[in-house]
Amino acid sequence: MASRNRRRTSILFEAFRLGGAKALSEIYAAHGAVRNAKPVAFPNDMMWWDDERVDATVDRAYVESHLRPDEILRLDQQLGFGDGLTDDTYFEWIVTKAKRIFLILVDIGVPDQIFGAVDDSWDDDDLPLQLDQVARLQLRRTKDERLDRKFFERQFTYLMRHLKPGENLVYEAVEIVPLEPLDRRHVGTQASPTHSNVDKVCIPGRPDDIFIRRRISLGDGPGQVTEADFLSGIERMRARSNQHVVSLWASYIQQSAGYLLLTPIHEWTLTSVLTTLPPSMKILAKRDRRVLVLDWMHCLADAVASLHNLGLAHGQIKPSNIFLDMDNKIFLGDVDVFGLDPANPFDQENYDYGAPELSTHIHTEPDEPQRLITRMRRRSSANSPEPSPRRLFPPSPPASPSHTNIITSTLYLHAPTAPPSPAGDPIKGDIYSLGCIYLELLTLLMKRSSRTFSRHRASKPATPPTRNAPRADSSFHHNAAEVESWASSLAKDARQKEDRLFRGITHLLNLTLRMLSPHPMDRPSARFCEERVYEILTNNAGVEGTHCGSARMWRVVDGMVEVARGVPGVGGEASGGGGGGGRGQSWLTGRGGSRSGSASQSGSKSSGSGPMGRGLGGRPKARPWKAPIYSGEFVSVRSP
């Protein structure tokens, strides 16, 4: 039995080595990604009639199988119109111009009417027909409204308008949207509080191109958005495309509802990762897992910076809204640009990871920040001089691998003169929330428990919790002293590690505590955080390449990596996203867009190499003991 288990384990490791997580998922299906290995079985009236299927179906044998013998002889006769100007036969017209019309006539039981349709010069380009135009086909000698309506409804089965990246299409109620549902279980995203309006879909015939489909009710009532607001929200979503943010792939409108197709698809949330590592991480070597977690910090900062560069705030940075795909790529959840009110107005997780100025349930006494800072100043007065009032932060420690003591930005903060205002800057709030995530990731890196961290920072009420008494507050902003002591303990543990990766932990903790400043204006910008993390990973931790490193401007001066600041167009800035704006076109109100043809290649797959991608391969090895020299337009990122 033991030998059989060892053999099975060796097969799993060999599969992952050769094919990565995708190969592993085929063997270890219980832990693999969602795949449509067994396509959903649809009835005949739901078959996907794309160009390839239509061309493969309508041939000579198929046409003759639905006609009487005398009608078969007529197929090779020349057309009854044109006055001899064309040599085409009825069969040639059918297979070149009227395949879909013939399929519809077969479906409704009148295939012999194809000859009359051809004599009147009808072809597939005339489809779809409006209901009042179907009577012109003269499917019966006398008017048959029932048959005309059947033709009108069935024509959409054989007309496929495929969604393409960046497009917004308007489908009629009778049209079939070429998407296959994969999983109707609740799929959580922060932008869908009730989860009942979200499912997973894929493009027919391409089960690996998976999207999250979100339904939004259109109207003027509660929980609805107007069509104009929906279209405006689509444009805003297109403007903030980033590989580490859930992005809009395409959208469509049908039956008083708007639908968003979001990518990439996720397998795990950071909440679950902080509790139990997913198989795709467990299979990695120990050092690779550590590098992966450090790389996540840089990717998240780059994603937030790309949003802030556009003047947009995310507003929902929390563990349950940070996702991982099967290749361990991390990305932020969708931003709710439509302003739909959640079912529960108070979100405990938003409160715990939110900035103090944005929280509406702060229980901190007005003088608590002053007591914390005074206590910390007394403890550090022997080593830390009192800074001048004009300096927001102490000088950043040198970027060297030496074991420096942790320096907290809260040491140098003045007590607020008034309670934090609820109406704060959401961009600065993103920095605070990102700092909370950083501390959670560093806790994971140091093999500490997130639950233990939560208990450590929980402030205990004077009396046991009851229905009327508040529960223990484990928020970051309410327990600044506990957060600082936890960071100090992480720094102490890191100094005892021999791996060079841990030489950057102290510097990352310094940056994190600056991000957790109770004063919004004292927090660094997202781009500064991205540059600083990149510098620490490269010069201190010895990470040779980051996932987002190829998008940065860098150079090596005396063995030290310098990062260019303020370079336009860097760091995953938004792209137009393809398709034009506006409402899109409806077939029965306008002839916009292509109704057929294969769909474009989906953007749902993870781009780039795996979690250990070499974005900056070939860089000279850093020598962090040498002092950096800055010149020209390149400036140090060690001070804001």
Secondary structure, 3 states (H helix, E strand, C coil): CHHHHHHHHHHHHHHHHHHHHHHHHHHCHHHCCCCCCCCCCCCHHHCCCCHHHHHHHCCHHHHHHCCCHHHHHHCCCECCCCCCCCCCEHHHHHHHHCHHHHHHHHHHCCHHHHHHHHHCCCCHHHCCCCHHHHHHHCCCCCCCHHHHHHHHHHHHHHCCCCCCCCCEEECCCCCCCCCEEEECCCCCCCCCCCCCCEEEEEECCEEEEEEEEEEEEECCCCCCECHHHHHHHHHHHHHCCCCCECEEEEEEECCCEEEEEEECCCCEEHHHHHHCCCHHHHCCCHHHHHHHHHHHHHHHHHHHHHHHHCCCCCCCCCHHHEEECCCCCEEECCCCCCCCCCCCCCCHHHHHHCCHHHCCCCCCCCCHHHHHHHHHHHHHCCCCCCCCCCCCCCCCCCCCCCCCCCCCHHHHCCCCCCCCCCCCCHHHHHHHHHHHHHHHHHHHHCCCCHHHHHHHHCECCCCCCCCCCCCCECCCCCCHHHHHHHHHHHHHHHHCCCCHHHHHHHHHHHHHHHHCCCCHHHCCCHHHHHHHHHHHHHHHCCCCCCCCHHHCCEEEECCEEEECCCCCCCCCCCCCCCCCCCCCCCCCCCCCCCCCCCCCCCCCCCCCCCCCCCCCCCCCCCCCCCCCCCCCCCCCCCCC
